[in-house]
Amino acid sequence: MTTSAAALTTSPPANRPVVPNAVLGTLIFVVAEVMFFVGLISAFTISRAGAPAGTWPVPGQPLLPAEATALNTAALMLSGALLLAGQVLWAKKRPVARWVVLAAWVLGALFVVLQGREWSQLLSAGLTMKSSRLGAFFYLIVGTHGVHAIGALVALGLAAVQVLRGRLEGGLFFGAQVFWYFVVLMWPIIYARVYF
């Protein structure tokens, strides 16, 4: 066996960090999704800036409930902080970490439910995708974020099951964390840009 063939068959040095496949795959996905959201928010910004004076938001259309959405936002931000705390606690206080991760999931689910209630109220007040550019952009941007939040909740729920069972396997928990942090950190940008 030649030296180069031997080098190919040996494992990496023990001090070299290895990123789990779930984390690497999620990071690649998140980078692509950040670019997607940048495009959506840029299109929204250009459309809003190009609207004639007095036509944005459309007269007669309901205003977005920025104050009420602050509660949703707080629930989501707290969820991200609790997930981070759960990871830190995992090494020292596993029973506490289990409940903290579960609380993070519950707060994330609360965010999705409150967003759904908000959509229902806006739809019944007449704001639809066809009613105005604001409605179209609102449902496209916030809806896309909502789909990501639901997907991340599923991943986080599977990871929470691992945590509740007392074991972390295959990078699922850490991949779910990356996905959830993307959802959490993308929301304040959307909230600040679309709602105000």
C-alpha positions in Angstrom: 0.0 0.0 0.0 1.4 3.4 -1.0 1.6 6.3 1.4 -1.2 8.2 -0.4 -3.5 5.1 -0.2 -2.8 4.7 3.5 -3.6 8.4 4.1 -7.0 7.9 2.4 -7.9 4.9 4.6 -7.0 6.5 7.9 -9.5 8.4 10.0 -9.1 12.2 10.6 -7.0 13.3 13.6 -8.9 13.2 16.9 -8.4 16.9 17.5 -10.0 17.9 14.2 -13.7 19.0 14.7 -16.2 17.0 12.7 -19.5 18.7 11.8 -22.4 16.2 11.8 -24.1 15.7 8.4 -27.4 17.0 9.8 -25.8 20.2 10.8 -23.9 20.7 7.6 -26.9 20.0 5.5 -29.1 22.3 7.5 -26.5 25.1 7.3 -26.4 24.8 3.5 -30.2 24.9 3.4 -30.3 27.9 5.7 -27.8 29.9 3.6 -30.0 29.2 0.5 -33.1 30.3 2.4 -31.5 33.5 3.7 -30.8 34.4 0.1 -34.5 33.6 -0.8 -35.8 35.8 2.1 -33.4 38.6 1.1 -34.9 38.5 -2.4 -38.5 38.6 -1.0 -37.8 41.4 1.4 -35.9 43.4 -1.3 -38.9 43.1 -3.7 -41.2 44.2 -0.9 -39.0 47.2 -0.2 -38.7 48.2 -3.8 -42.5 47.9 -4.3 -43.2 49.9 -1.2 -40.7 52.6 -2.2 -42.2 52.9 -5.7 -45.8 53.2 -4.5 -47.4 56.6 -5.2 -47.9 58.8 -2.1 -51.0 57.9 -0.2 -51.3 54.4 -1.7 -49.3 52.4 0.8 -50.9 50.9 2.6 -53.9 50.8 0.4 -56.7 53.0 1.7 -59.5 50.9 3.1 -57.3 47.9 3.7 -56.7 46.8 7.3 -53.4 47.8 8.9 -51.0 45.0 10.0 -51.3 44.4 13.7 -47.8 45.3 14.7 -48.5 45.8 18.4 -50.4 42.4 18.7 -47.6 40.7 16.8 -45.1 41.8 19.4 -46.5 39.1 21.6 -45.9 36.4 18.9 -42.4 37.9 18.4 -41.6 37.7 22.2 -42.8 34.0 22.3 -40.5 33.2 19.4 -37.5 35.0 20.8 -37.9 33.4 24.2 -38.2 30.0 22.4 -34.8 30.5 20.8 -33.2 31.6 24.1 -34.7 28.6 25.9 -33.4 26.2 23.2 -29.9 27.7 23.7 -30.3 27.3 27.4 -31.4 23.7 27.0 -28.2 22.9 25.0 -26.1 24.5 27.7 -28.0 22.7 30.5 -27.7 19.3 28.7 -24.1 18.8 29.9 -24.8 19.6 33.5 -28.5 19.2 34.4 -30.2 16.8 31.9 -33.6 16.6 33.7 -33.9 20.4 33.6 -32.6 20.6 30.0 -35.5 18.2 29.0 -38.1 20.6 30.3 -36.4 23.7 28.9 -36.2 22.2 25.4 -39.9 21.2 25.7 -40.8 24.7 26.7 -38.9 26.1 23.7 -41.0 23.8 21.5 -44.2 24.9 23.1 -43.4 28.6 22.7 -42.5 28.0 19.1 -45.9 26.3 18.6 -47.6 29.2 20.3 -46.0 31.6 17.8 -47.4 29.6 14.9 -50.9 29.4 16.5 -50.9 33.2 17.2 -49.8 33.9 13.6 -52.6 31.7 12.3 -55.1 33.6 14.5 -53.7 36.9 13.1 -54.1 35.7 9.5 -57.6 34.7 10.2 -58.5 38.1 11.5 -56.7 39.9 8.6 -58.5 37.7 6.0 -61.9 38.4 7.6 -61.1 42.1 7.6 -60.4 41.9 3.8 -56.7 41.7 3.5 -56.0 39.0 0.9 -53.3 38.2 -1.6 -55.4 39.7 -4.3 -56.6 42.8 -2.4 -53.4 44.7 -2.6 -49.6 44.5 -3.1 -49.3 44.8 0.7 -51.5 41.7 1.1 -49.7 39.8 -1.6 -46.3 40.5 -0.1 -47.5 40.0 3.5 -48.9 36.5 2.9 -46.0 35.5 0.7 -43.2 36.6 3.1 -44.9 35.9 6.4 -46.4 32.7 5.0 -43.1 31.4 3.8 -41.7 32.1 7.2 -44.6 30.2 8.7 -44.0 27.2 6.5 -40.3 27.3 7.7 -41.5 27.6 11.3 -43.8 24.6 11.0 -41.0 22.5 9.4 -38.5 23.6 12.1 -41.1 22.7 14.8 -41.4 19.2 13.4 -37.6 18.8 13.4 -37.4 20.4 16.9 -40.2 18.1 18.1 -38.2 15.0 16.9 -35.1 16.4 18.6 -37.1 17.1 21.8 -38.2 13.4 21.8 -34.5 12.5 21.8 -33.8 14.9 24.6 -36.7 13.6 26.7 -35.4 10.0 26.2 -32.0 11.2 27.5 -29.9 10.7 24.4 -28.8 12.8 21.4 -28.0 10.8 18.3 -27.0 11.5 14.7 -26.8 15.3 14.9 -30.6 15.6 14.8 -30.8 17.9 17.8 -28.0 20.2 16.5 -29.4 20.3 13.0 -32.9 21.1 14.4 -31.3 23.9 16.5 -29.7 25.4 13.4 -33.0 25.4 11.6 -34.9 26.8 14.6 -32.3 29.6 15.1 -32.7 30.5 11.5 -36.5 30.8 12.0 -36.0 32.8 15.2 -33.4 35.2 13.8 -35.2 35.7 10.5 -38.4 36.8 12.1 -37.3 40.2 13.7 -36.1 41.2 10.2 -39.4 40.3 8.6 -41.4 41.9 11.5 -39.5 45.2 11.4 -39.5 45.4 7.6 -43.1 44.2 6.8 -45.1 45.4 9.8 -43.7 48.9 10.1 
